[in-house]
Amino acid sequence: MQTHSLLRIDCAAALRGASMPAPHWVAAQLARTPWVVVRRAPCHDRLVPVGVRGATRAERFAGWLRAESVRACVSPLQLAARRDWRRNPRRAEVAALAALDDVEAIMARAGLAARWGVAGGVAFELASGCATTSCASDVDLIVQLDAPFPAAAAHALDAELTQLAARADVLLETPVGAVALAEYAHARAPYLVRTADGPRLLADPWAAAFATA
């Protein structure tokens, strides 16, 4: 159950609040769509860090979940491999869904056919079947890379993805954390890397040691 994975759970009662009781909308949302997403945070007391999506951007809840409460788990890479967007009836009206065919072709040309996955609202819709995306939705993507990604390859990938009909928001997932593709392709070190312990500045997003700023 890695970061970004979608989990189908029993019900809202399986959740524990991070610092406060769950707001009222959480139970109603999970009764309709019992799916949560794994957050980027350390496990706590053998609990999985998860987030609940509400009907609006303002409705987000961070909680914790026991692994035995999970009934199904699908990762971003599994969602990409299943290609469920091709059967989604909203594909013609939502650019973020329609763009995934082009994303697949771009990733294949970059030698990343088995390394990319779908995240964010698009992933939630594909996993849960609940209409989550809109005409303005981004295409949230991840690329899992165990070894350093050449800067030239990152620049070329970013250039192709910026031509999509929907805006692409891409994270390069490394063993240390995640760095935005756009930053890695166009900025200089140190890079802002999202880790389970919070954001850190790293000269090398694949290095275990944190850079000091």
Residue frames as a rotation matrix with the C-alpha (Angstrom) as fourth column:
MET 1
0.583 0.812 0.000 0.00
0.812 -0.583 0.000 0.00
0.000 0.000 -1.000 0.00
GLN 2
-0.501 -0.865 0.035 2.28
0.863 -0.496 0.100 2.71
-0.069 0.080 0.994 -1.33
THR 3
-0.477 0.252 -0.842 1.65
0.054 -0.948 -0.314 6.44
-0.877 -0.195 0.438 -1.46
HIS 4
-0.596 0.398 -0.698 -1.13
-0.786 -0.469 0.404 7.32
-0.166 0.789 0.592 -3.96
SER 5
-0.926 0.296 -0.236 -2.67
0.199 0.911 0.361 3.81
0.321 0.287 -0.902 -3.81
LEU 6
-0.295 0.913 0.283 -6.47
-0.821 -0.394 0.413 3.75
0.488 -0.111 0.866 -3.64
LEU 7
-0.994 -0.041 -0.102 -8.03
0.026 0.817 -0.576 1.58
0.107 -0.576 -0.811 -0.92
ARG 8
-0.069 0.998 0.009 -11.60
-0.385 -0.035 0.922 0.37
0.921 0.060 0.386 -0.65
ILE 9
-0.933 -0.308 0.185 -12.53
-0.250 0.186 -0.950 0.06
0.259 -0.933 -0.250 3.00
ASP 10
-0.635 0.713 -0.297 -15.40
0.769 0.618 -0.163 -1.21
0.067 -0.332 -0.941 5.10
CYS 11
0.523 0.805 0.278 -16.86
0.695 -0.592 0.408 2.09
0.494 -0.020 -0.869 6.27
ALA 12
0.300 -0.376 0.877 -16.03
-0.270 -0.915 -0.300 5.36
0.915 -0.146 -0.376 8.01
ALA 13
0.917 0.099 0.386 -15.85
-0.397 0.154 0.905 3.53
0.030 -0.983 0.180 11.36
ALA 14
0.711 -0.703 -0.014 -12.58
0.697 0.708 -0.113 1.95
0.090 0.071 0.993 10.19
LEU 15
0.151 -0.659 0.737 -10.89
0.329 -0.670 -0.666 5.37
0.932 0.343 0.116 10.22
ARG 16
0.327 -0.134 -0.936 -9.12
0.909 -0.227 0.350 7.08
-0.259 -0.965 0.048 13.07
GLY 17
0.961 0.071 0.267 -8.62
0.153 -0.942 -0.300 10.83
0.231 0.329 -0.916 13.08
ALA 18
0.092 -0.993 0.074 -5.11
0.587 -0.006 -0.810 12.23
0.804 0.118 0.582 12.89
SER 19
-0.888 -0.457 -0.053 -5.66
0.328 -0.548 -0.769 15.10
0.322 -0.701 0.637 15.33
MET 20
-0.682 0.729 0.060 -9.41
-0.649 -0.565 -0.510 15.71
-0.337 -0.387 0.858 15.50
PRO 21
-0.201 0.687 0.698 -12.70
0.198 0.726 -0.658 13.85
-0.959 0.006 -0.282 15.04
ALA 22
-0.797 -0.049 0.602 -13.76
0.597 0.086 0.798 13.31
-0.091 0.995 -0.040 11.45
PRO 23
-0.765 0.576 -0.289 -16.14
-0.556 -0.816 -0.155 16.02
-0.325 0.043 0.945 10.16
HIS 24
-0.014 0.888 0.459 -19.71
-0.329 0.429 -0.841 14.97
-0.944 -0.163 0.286 9.44
TRP 25
0.495 0.270 -0.826 -19.22
-0.846 -0.065 -0.529 14.83
-0.196 0.961 0.196 5.67
VAL 26
-0.552 -0.821 -0.146 -16.67
-0.834 0.539 0.121 11.98
-0.021 0.188 -0.982 5.96
ALA 27
-0.615 0.369 0.696 -19.17
-0.049 0.864 -0.502 9.31
-0.787 -0.343 -0.513 6.98
ALA 28
0.488 0.855 -0.175 -21.63
-0.200 -0.085 -0.976 10.38
-0.850 0.511 0.129 4.28
GLN 29
0.265 -0.470 -0.842 -18.91
-0.961 -0.204 -0.188 10.42
-0.084 0.859 -0.505 1.63
LEU 30
-0.763 -0.645 0.056 -17.58
-0.642 0.765 0.056 6.98
-0.079 0.007 -0.997 2.54
ALA 31
-0.212 0.775 0.595 -21.10
-0.060 0.598 -0.800 5.56
-0.975 -0.205 -0.081 2.64
ARG 32
0.752 0.477 -0.456 -21.46
-0.424 -0.179 -0.888 6.61
-0.505 0.860 0.068 -1.01
THR 33
0.703 -0.619 -0.350 -17.89
-0.250 0.245 -0.937 5.86
0.666 0.746 0.017 -2.12
PRO 34
0.950 -0.255 0.182 -15.86
-0.117 0.251 0.961 3.81
-0.290 -0.934 0.209 0.38
TRP 35
0.529 -0.814 0.239 -12.45
0.732 0.296 -0.613 4.66
0.428 0.500 0.753 -1.09
VAL 36
0.868 -0.388 -0.310 -9.48
-0.086 -0.733 0.675 6.44
-0.490 -0.559 -0.669 0.49
VAL 37
0.726 -0.688 -0.016 -6.00
-0.013 0.010 -1.000 7.28
0.688 0.726 -0.002 -0.77
VAL 38
0.519 -0.636 -0.571 -2.70
0.854 0.351 0.385 6.44
-0.044 -0.688 0.725 0.94
ARG 39
0.981 -0.174 0.088 -0.98
-0.176 -0.984 0.014 9.63
0.084 -0.029 -0.996 2.12
ARG 40
0.202 -0.975 -0.089 2.76
0.269 0.142 -0.953 10.32
0.942 0.169 0.291 2.12
ALA 41
0.334 -0.080 0.939 3.41
-0.850 -0.457 0.264 10.02
0.408 -0.886 -0.220 5.84
PRO 42
-0.770 -0.629 -0.105 5.13
-0.510 0.707 -0.490 7.58
0.382 -0.324 -0.865 8.21
CYS 43
0.051 0.743 -0.667 3.05
0.193 0.648 0.737 4.66
0.980 -0.166 -0.110 9.48
HIS 44
-0.483 -0.108 0.869 1.91
-0.730 -0.499 -0.467 5.26
0.484 -0.860 0.162 13.03
ASP 45
-0.419 0.294 0.859 1.27
-0.687 0.516 -0.512 2.43
-0.594 -0.805 -0.014 15.49
ARG 46
-0.833 -0.025 0.552 0.91
0.269 0.855 0.444 0.01
-0.483 0.518 -0.706 12.54
LEU 47
0.306 0.946 -0.104 -1.78
0.404 -0.229 -0.886 2.23
-0.862 0.229 -0.452 11.00
VAL 48
-0.339 -0.346 0.875 -1.81
0.939 -0.067 0.337 3.25
-0.058 0.936 0.347 7.33
PRO 49
-0.549 0.139 -0.824 -1.95
0.090 -0.970 -0.224 7.04
-0.831 -0.197 0.521 6.69
VAL 50
-0.450 0.482 0.752 -4.91
0.893 0.249 0.375 7.76
-0.006 0.840 -0.542 4.40
GLY 51
-0.895 0.227 -0.383 -6.88
-0.194 -0.973 -0.121 10.71
-0.401 -0.034 0.916 3.08
VAL 52
-0.197 0.914 0.355 -10.57
0.808 0.356 -0.470 11.08
-0.556 0.194 -0.808 2.34
ARG 53
-0.977 -0.046 0.209 -11.79
0.178 -0.719 0.672 13.16
0.120 0.694 0.710 -0.60
GLY 54
-0.319 0.910 -0.266 -15.02
0.338 -0.153 -0.929 15.09
-0.886 -0.386 -0.259 -0.22
ALA 55
0.466 0.628 0.623 -17.22
0.815 -0.031 -0.578 16.75
-0.344 0.777 -0.526 -2.78
THR 56
0.954 -0.168 0.250 -15.10
-0.044 -0.899 -0.435 19.93
0.298 0.404 -0.865 -2.86
ARG 57
0.108 -0.994 -0.025 -11.41
0.202 0.046 -0.978 20.82
0.973 0.101 0.205 -2.54
ALA 58
-0.170 -0.120 0.978 -12.14
-0.793 -0.573 -0.208 22.17
0.586 -0.811 0.003 0.93
GLU 59
0.709 0.492 0.505 -13.31
-0.693 0.616 0.375 18.75
-0.127 -0.616 0.778 2.03
ARG 60
0.157 -0.723 -0.673 -10.17
-0.247 0.631 -0.736 16.74
0.956 0.282 -0.079 2.73
PHE 61
0.757 0.122 0.642 -9.58
-0.652 0.091 0.752 14.63
0.033 -0.988 0.149 5.83
ALA 62
-0.196 -0.890 -0.412 -6.33
-0.605 0.440 -0.663 12.99
0.771 0.119 -0.625 6.98
GLY 63
0.632 0.461 0.623 -6.84
-0.775 0.401 0.489 9.82
-0.025 -0.792 0.610 8.97
TRP 64
-0.589 -0.800 0.117 -5.38
-0.806 0.592 -0.013 6.43
-0.059 -0.102 -0.993 9.83
LEU 65
0.518 0.778 -0.355 -6.53
-0.831 0.556 0.006 2.95
0.202 0.291 0.935 8.97
ARG 66
-0.020 -0.463 0.886 -5.77
-0.516 0.764 0.388 -0.57
-0.856 -0.449 -0.254 10.09
ALA 67
-0.724 -0.384 -0.573 -4.60
-0.679 0.246 0.692 -2.76
-0.125 0.890 -0.439 7.21
GLU 68
-0.887 0.391 0.246 -7.21
0.373 0.920 -0.121 -5.42
-0.274 -0.016 -0.962 7.98
SER 69
-0.033 0.910 -0.413 -9.94
0.143 -0.404 -0.903 -2.90
-0.989 -0.089 -0.117 7.15
VAL 70
-0.402 -0.203 -0.893 -8.81
-0.781 -0.433 0.450 -2.77
-0.478 0.878 0.016 3.51
ARG 71
0.366 0.635 0.681 -11.00
-0.071 0.748 -0.660 -4.73
-0.928 0.193 0.319 1.09
ALA 72
0.691 -0.223 0.688 -9.21
0.723 0.252 -0.644 -3.79
-0.030 0.942 0.335 -2.16
CYS 73
0.272 -0.685 -0.676 -6.05
0.026 -0.697 0.716 -1.94
-0.962 -0.212 -0.171 -3.13
VAL 74
0.668 -0.112 0.735 -5.09
0.743 0.136 -0.655 -0.54
-0.027 0.984 0.174 -6.52
SER 75
-0.074 -0.818 -0.570 -1.86
0.551 -0.510 0.661 1.31
-0.831 -0.265 0.489 -7.24
PRO 76
0.307 0.130 -0.943 -1.28
-0.505 -0.817 -0.277 4.08
-0.807 0.562 -0.185 -9.78
LEU 77
-0.668 -0.626 -0.403 0.71
-0.682 0.298 0.667 1.71
-0.298 0.720 -0.626 -11.99
GLN 78
-0.739 0.480 0.473 -2.08
0.451 0.874 -0.181 -0.88
-0.501 0.079 -0.862 -11.88
LEU 79
0.277 0.868 -0.412 -4.61
0.191 -0.470 -0.862 1.76
-0.942 0.159 -0.296 -12.95
ALA 80
-0.018 -0.360 -0.933 -2.43
-0.837 -0.505 0.211 2.67
-0.547 0.785 -0.292 -15.92
ALA 81
-0.912 -0.407 0.050 -1.99
-0.329 0.799 0.504 -0.98
-0.245 0.443 -0.862 -16.89
ARG 82
-0.445 0.818 0.364 -5.76
0.505 0.565 -0.653 -1.64
-0.740 -0.107 -0.665 -16.72
ARG 83
-0.992 -0.007 0.126 -6.56
0.107 -0.583 0.806 1.23
0.068 0.813 0.579 -19.13
ASP 84
-0.366 0.917 -0.160 -10.01
0.845 0.255 -0.471 1.66
-0.391 -0.307 -0.868 -17.63
TRP 85
-0.405 0.205 -0.891 -10.21
-0.139 -0.977 -0.161 5.21
-0.904 0.058 0.424 -19.03
ARG 86
-0.963 0.006 -0.270 -10.95
-0.268 0.076 0.960 3.70
0.026 0.997 -0.071 -22.45
ARG 87
-0.537 0.812 -0.227 -14.27
0.654 0.571 0.496 2.39
0.533 0.118 -0.838 -21.12
ASN 88
-0.634 0.281 -0.720 -15.14
0.521 -0.532 -0.667 5.46
-0.571 -0.798 0.191 -19.06
PRO 89
0.133 0.787 0.603 -18.38
0.991 -0.091 -0.101 6.99
-0.025 0.611 -0.792 -20.42
ARG 90
0.829 0.176 -0.531 -17.16
0.271 -0.957 0.106 10.50
-0.489 -0.232 -0.841 -19.48
ARG 91
-0.081 -0.971 0.224 -14.01
0.731 0.095 0.675 10.25
-0.677 0.219 0.703 -21.54
ALA 92
-0.103 0.075 0.992 -15.39
0.928 -0.351 0.123 12.41
0.358 0.933 -0.034 -24.35
GLU 93
0.703 0.501 0.505 -16.24
0.312 -0.855 0.415 15.29
0.640 -0.134 -0.757 -22.01
VAL 94
0.896 -0.443 -0.032 -13.27
-0.114 -0.300 0.947 15.23
-0.429 -0.845 -0.319 -19.61
ALA 95
0.687 -0.666 -0.290 -9.93
-0.532 -0.189 -0.826 16.11
0.495 0.722 -0.484 -21.21
ALA 96
-0.070 -0.753 0.654 -7.94
-0.988 0.143 0.059 14.62
-0.138 -0.642 -0.754 -18.32
LEU 97
0.266 0.238 0.934 -9.44
-0.210 0.960 -0.185 11.19
-0.941 -0.147 0.305 -19.08
ALA 98
0.984 0.164 0.072 -9.14
0.041 0.183 -0.982 11.48
-0.175 0.969 0.173 -22.85
ALA 99
0.549 -0.829 -0.106 -5.48
-0.803 -0.488 -0.343 12.54
0.233 0.273 -0.933 -22.55
LEU 100
0.326 -0.457 0.828 -4.42
-0.584 0.591 0.556 9.23
-0.744 -0.664 -0.074 -21.03
ASP 101
0.857 -0.066 0.512 -4.09
0.411 0.687 -0.599 7.57
-0.312 0.723 0.616 -24.44
ASP 102
0.720 -0.619 0.314 -1.54
-0.117 -0.555 -0.824 10.22
0.684 0.556 -0.472 -25.37
VAL 103
0.429 -0.559 0.709 0.16
-0.896 -0.163 0.414 9.84
-0.116 -0.813 -0.571 -21.97
GLU 104
0.663 -0.131 0.737 0.53
-0.033 0.978 0.204 6.11
-0.747 -0.160 0.645 -22.57
ALA 105
0.848 -0.339 0.408 2.15
0.485 0.186 -0.854 6.71
0.214 0.922 0.322 -25.97
ILE 106
0.593 -0.637 0.492 4.51
-0.525 -0.769 -0.364 9.36
0.610 -0.042 -0.791 -24.57
MET 107
0.450 -0.406 0.796 5.61
-0.765 0.285 0.578 7.11
-0.461 -0.868 -0.183 -21.71
ALA 108
0.798 -0.143 0.586 6.22
0.314 0.927 -0.203 4.24
-0.514 0.346 0.785 -24.11
ARG 109
0.773 -0.524 0.358 8.45
0.221 -0.306 -0.926 6.42
0.595 0.795 -0.120 -26.31
ALA 110
0.385 -0.621 0.683 10.38
-0.796 -0.597 -0.094 7.47
0.467 -0.507 -0.725 -23.21
GLY 111
-0.367 -0.525 -0.768 10.99
-0.126 0.846 -0.519 3.85
0.922 -0.094 -0.377 -22.19
LEU 112
-0.891 0.073 0.448 8.67
-0.454 -0.160 -0.877 4.24
0.008 -0.984 0.176 -19.19
ALA 113
-0.310 0.845 -0.435 5.78
-0.469 0.262 0.843 2.03
0.827 0.466 0.315 -20.29
ALA 114
0.194 0.353 -0.915 5.87
0.520 0.754 0.401 -0.01
0.832 -0.553 -0.037 -17.07
ARG 115
-0.630 -0.611 -0.479 6.90
0.734 -0.269 -0.623 2.87
0.251 -0.745 0.618 -14.82
TRP 116
-0.879 0.296 0.374 4.06
-0.295 -0.954 0.063 5.38
0.375 -0.055 0.925 -14.98
GLY 117
-0.565 0.739 -0.366 0.78
0.822 0.541 -0.177 5.56
0.067 -0.401 -0.914 -13.12
VAL 118
-0.176 0.654 0.735 -2.32
0.189 -0.711 0.678 7.67
0.966 0.258 0.001 -12.60
ALA 119
-0.713 -0.067 -0.698 -2.94
0.701 -0.045 -0.712 9.63
0.016 -0.997 0.080 -9.39
GLY 120
-0.948 0.284 -0.143 -5.21
-0.245 -0.939 -0.239 12.38
-0.202 -0.192 0.960 -8.05
GLY 121
-0.183 0.983 -0.028 -8.82
-0.656 -0.143 -0.741 12.83
-0.732 -0.117 0.671 -9.08
VAL 122
0.076 0.164 -0.984 -8.42
-0.934 0.358 -0.013 10.86
0.350 0.919 0.180 -12.29
ALA 123
-0.786 -0.425 -0.450 -7.14
-0.244 0.881 -0.406 7.85
0.569 -0.209 -0.795 -10.34
PHE 124
-0.800 0.532 0.276 -9.96
-0.262 0.104 -0.959 8.16
-0.539 -0.840 0.056 -7.82
GLU 125
0.107 0.886 -0.452 -12.55
-0.899 -0.109 -0.425 8.13
-0.426 0.451 0.784 -10.58
LEU 126
-0.089 -0.199 -0.976 -10.98
-0.759 0.648 -0.063 5.18
0.645 0.735 -0.209 -12.36
ALA 127
-0.918 -0.335 -0.210 -10.70
-0.123 0.747 -0.653 3.13
0.376 -0.573 -0.728 -9.16
SER 128
-0.798 0.600 0.046 -14.04
-0.026 0.043 -0.999 3.98
-0.601 -0.799 -0.019 -7.56
GLY 129
-0.561 0.619 0.550 -16.25
0.805 0.255 0.535 4.58
0.190 0.743 -0.641 -10.59
CYS 130
0.320 0.641 -0.697 -17.41
0.758 -0.615 -0.217 7.83
-0.568 -0.459 -0.683 -8.98
ALA 131
0.430 -0.115 0.895 -17.46
0.707 -0.574 -0.413 10.90
0.562 0.810 -0.166 -11.27
THR 132
0.403 -0.409 -0.819 -14.71
0.752 -0.363 0.551 12.96
-0.523 -0.837 0.161 -9.65
THR 133
-0.644 -0.764 0.048 -13.03
0.625 -0.488 0.610 14.84
-0.442 0.422 0.791 -12.48
SER 134
0.509 0.746 -0.430 -14.26
0.287 -0.618 -0.732 17.88
-0.812 0.249 -0.528 -14.37
CYS 135
0.853 -0.144 0.502 -13.41
0.476 -0.181 -0.860 19.72
0.215 0.973 -0.086 -17.56
ALA 136
0.676 -0.599 0.430 -10.79
-0.559 -0.796 -0.232 21.69
0.481 -0.083 -0.873 -15.62
SER 137
0.892 -0.294 0.344 -9.10
-0.116 0.586 0.802 18.69
-0.438 -0.755 0.489 -13.96
ASP 138
0.079 -0.946 -0.316 -5.36
-0.988 -0.117 0.102 18.13
-0.133 0.304 -0.943 -14.27
VAL 139
0.743 -0.055 -0.667 -3.83
-0.133 0.965 -0.227 14.83
0.656 0.258 0.709 -15.30
ASP 140
0.427 -0.589 0.686 -2.00
-0.883 -0.108 0.457 13.79
-0.195 -0.801 -0.566 -12.13
LEU 141
0.782 -0.255 -0.569 0.72
-0.133 0.824 -0.551 11.26
0.609 0.506 0.610 -12.93
ILE 142
0.562 -0.723 0.401 3.59
-0.554 0.030 0.832 9.51
-0.614 -0.690 -0.384 -11.22
VAL 143
0.610 -0.499 -0.615 6.70
-0.379 0.498 -0.780 7.92
0.695 0.709 0.114 -12.67
GLN 144
0.904 -0.292 0.312 8.46
-0.177 0.407 0.896 5.37
-0.389 -0.865 0.317 -10.46
LEU 145
0.609 -0.779 -0.149 12.22
-0.237 0.001 -0.972 5.56
0.757 0.626 -0.184 -10.91
ASP 146
0.921 -0.287 -0.264 14.61
0.376 0.476 0.795 3.56
-0.102 -0.831 0.547 -8.73
ALA 147
-0.091 -0.995 0.041 17.69
0.929 -0.070 0.365 5.07
-0.360 0.071 0.930 -10.38
PRO 148
-0.295 -0.071 -0.953 18.52
0.058 -0.997 0.056 8.67
-0.954 -0.039 0.298 -11.32
PHE 149
0.564 0.587 0.580 16.71
0.691 0.049 -0.721 10.02
-0.452 0.808 -0.378 -14.38
PRO 150
-0.498 -0.804 0.325 18.94
0.856 -0.395 0.334 11.80
-0.140 0.444 0.885 -16.92
ALA 151
-0.372 0.327 -0.869 18.20
0.147 -0.903 -0.403 15.53
-0.917 -0.278 0.288 -17.04
ALA 152
-0.844 0.027 -0.535 17.88
-0.513 -0.331 0.792 15.50
-0.155 0.943 0.293 -20.83
ALA 153
-0.765 0.596 -0.244 15.31
0.421 0.749 0.511 12.70
0.487 0.288 -0.824 -20.66
ALA 154
-0.343 0.637 -0.690 13.37
0.801 -0.186 -0.570 14.58
-0.491 -0.748 -0.446 -17.98
HIS 155
-0.561 0.076 -0.825 13.34
-0.255 -0.963 0.085 17.73
-0.788 0.258 0.559 -20.09
ALA 156
-0.905 0.206 -0.373 12.12
-0.334 0.199 0.921 15.83
0.264 0.958 -0.111 -23.16
LEU 157
-0.610 0.708 -0.357 9.39
0.749 0.662 0.035 14.08
0.261 -0.246 -0.934 -21.19
ASP 158
-0.334 0.464 -0.820 8.19
0.510 -0.643 -0.571 17.32
-0.793 -0.609 -0.023 -19.65
ALA 159
-0.759 -0.004 -0.651 8.13
-0.453 -0.716 0.532 19.00
-0.468 0.699 0.541 -23.06
GLU 160
-0.847 0.464 -0.260 5.91
0.044 0.548 0.835 16.27
0.530 0.696 -0.485 -24.51
LEU 161
-0.440 0.706 -0.555 3.53
0.897 0.381 -0.226 16.17
0.051 -0.597 -0.801 -21.56
THR 162
-0.564 0.220 -0.796 3.01
0.157 -0.918 -0.365 19.94
-0.811 -0.331 0.483 -21.68
GLN 163
-0.889 0.221 -0.402 1.43
-0.454 -0.298 0.840 19.45
0.066 0.929 0.365 -25.12
LEU 164
-0.766 0.637 -0.086 -1.47
0.642 0.762 -0.083 17.41
0.012 -0.118 -0.993 -23.73
ALA 165
-0.236 0.792 0.562 -5.03
0.287 -0.496 0.819 18.71
0.928 0.355 -0.110 -23.98
ALA 166
0.894 0.448 -0.029 -5.15
0.138 -0.215 0.967 18.76
0.427 -0.868 -0.254 -20.16
ARG 167
0.311 -0.806 0.503 -2.48
-0.813 -0.500 -0.299 20.11
0.493 -0.316 -0.811 -17.82
ALA 168
0.511 -0.238 -0.826 -0.16
0.295 0.951 -0.092 17.37
0.808 -0.196 0.556 -16.59
ASP 169
0.456 -0.388 0.801 1.10
-0.863 -0.414 0.290 17.42
0.219 -0.824 -0.523 -12.99
VAL 170
0.658 -0.285 -0.697 3.85
-0.008 0.923 -0.386 14.81
0.753 0.259 0.605 -12.78
LEU 171
0.601 -0.493 0.629 5.82
-0.762 -0.114 0.638 13.48
-0.243 -0.863 -0.444 -9.81
LEU 172
0.102 -0.663 -0.742 9.00
-0.409 0.652 -0.638 11.46
0.907 0.368 -0.205 -10.14
GLU 173
0.866 0.253 0.431 8.79
-0.496 0.327 0.804 8.90
0.062 -0.911 0.408 -7.33
THR 174
-0.027 -0.951 -0.307 12.23
-0.512 0.277 -0.813 7.89
0.859 0.135 -0.495 -6.04
PRO 175
-0.004 -0.014 -1.000 13.24
0.616 0.788 -0.013 5.63
0.788 -0.616 0.006 -3.14
VAL 176
-0.871 -0.380 -0.310 13.63
0.479 -0.526 -0.702 8.80
0.104 -0.761 0.641 -1.06
GLY 177
-0.297 0.790 -0.537 10.41
0.210 -0.494 -0.844 10.63
-0.931 -0.364 -0.019 -1.97
ALA 178
0.275 0.452 0.849 9.01
0.939 0.061 -0.337 12.56
-0.204 0.890 -0.407 -4.91
VAL 179
-0.551 -0.425 -0.719 10.15
0.181 -0.901 0.393 15.54
-0.815 0.086 0.573 -6.95
ALA 180
0.561 0.784 -0.266 8.07
-0.053 -0.286 -0.957 17.41
-0.826 0.551 -0.119 -9.50
LEU 181
0.250 -0.440 0.863 9.10
0.901 0.431 -0.042 16.58
-0.353 0.788 0.504 -13.04
ALA 182
0.777 0.106 0.621 8.84
0.429 -0.810 -0.399 20.24
0.461 0.577 -0.675 -14.07
GLU 183
0.856 -0.494 0.153 11.24
-0.464 -0.605 0.647 21.30
-0.227 -0.625 -0.747 -11.31
TYR 184
0.332 -0.762 0.555 13.72
0.175 0.628 0.758 18.51
-0.927 -0.155 0.342 -11.96
ALA 185
0.359 -0.134 0.924 13.68
0.917 0.234 -0.322 19.21
-0.173 0.963 0.207 -15.70
HIS 186
0.502 -0.009 0.865 14.13
0.500 -0.813 -0.299 22.97
0.706 0.582 -0.404 -15.52
ALA 187
0.892 -0.148 0.427 15.63
-0.404 -0.684 0.607 23.94
0.202 -0.714 -0.670 -12.15
ARG 188
-0.087 -0.967 -0.238 18.99
-0.339 0.254 -0.906 23.46
0.937 0.002 -0.350 -10.51
ALA 189
0.204 0.066 -0.977 19.79
0.733 0.651 0.197 21.52
0.648 -0.757 0.084 -7.35
PRO 190
-0.964 0.161 0.213 18.85
0.023 0.846 -0.533 21.41
-0.266 -0.508 -0.819 -4.57
TYR 191
-0.562 0.819 -0.118 15.37
-0.150 0.040 0.988 20.13
0.813 0.573 0.100 -5.41
LEU 192
-0.392 0.548 0.739 12.34
-0.913 -0.137 -0.383 20.15
-0.109 -0.825 0.554 -3.15
VAL 193
-0.666 0.084 -0.742 11.61
-0.173 0.949 0.263 16.49
0.726 0.303 -0.617 -2.45
ARG 194
0.219 0.819 0.531 8.43
-0.896 -0.047 0.442 15.31
0.386 -0.573 0.723 -0.75
THR 195
-0.707 -0.480 -0.519 9.32
-0.209 0.844 -0.494 12.64
0.675 -0.241 -0.697 1.79
ALA 196
0.070 0.751 -0.657 7.31
0.562 0.514 0.648 10.71
0.824 -0.414 -0.386 4.37
ASP 197
-0.089 -0.197 -0.976 8.79
0.975 -0.215 -0.046 13.02
-0.201 -0.957 0.211 7.03
GLY 198
0.610 0.371 -0.700 7.97
0.263 -0.928 -0.263 16.22
-0.747 -0.024 -0.664 5.16
PRO 199
0.949 -0.235 0.210 9.58
0.144 -0.269 -0.952 18.29
0.280 0.934 -0.222 2.39
ARG 200
0.442 -0.882 -0.162 13.38
0.328 -0.009 0.945 18.31
-0.835 -0.470 0.286 2.19
LEU 201
0.727 -0.333 -0.600 15.95
-0.670 -0.535 -0.515 19.95
-0.150 0.777 -0.612 -0.06
LEU 202
0.504 -0.536 0.677 18.08
0.260 0.842 0.473 17.38
-0.824 -0.063 0.564 -1.84
ALA 203
-0.170 -0.652 -0.739 20.96
-0.733 -0.418 0.537 17.85
-0.659 0.633 -0.407 -4.22
ASP 204
-0.823 -0.043 -0.567 20.09
-0.438 0.685 0.583 14.40
0.363 0.728 -0.582 -5.58
PRO 205
0.042 0.948 0.315 16.46
-0.991 -0.002 0.137 13.20
0.130 -0.318 0.939 -5.23
TRP 206
0.645 0.138 -0.751 17.75
-0.209 0.978 0.000 9.60
0.735 0.157 0.660 -5.33
ALA 207
-0.456 -0.888 -0.063 20.30
-0.096 0.120 -0.988 10.09
0.885 -0.444 -0.140 -2.53
ALA 208
0.149 0.513 -0.845 19.56
0.762 0.485 0.429 8.89
0.630 -0.708 -0.319 0.98
ALA 209
-0.432 -0.399 -0.809 21.22
0.858 -0.459 -0.231 11.84
-0.279 -0.794 0.541 2.72
PHE 210
0.692 0.717 0.081 19.35
0.718 -0.672 -0.182 15.13
-0.076 0.184 -0.980 2.95
ALA 211
-0.268 -0.727 0.633 21.08
0.688 -0.604 -0.403 18.26
0.675 0.327 0.661 1.74
THR 212
-0.105 0.187 -0.977 21.29
0.855 -0.484 -0.185 21.18
-0.507 -0.855 -0.109 4.11
ALA 213
0.164 0.238 0.957 19.96
0.758 -0.651 0.032 24.54
0.631 0.721 -0.287 3.11
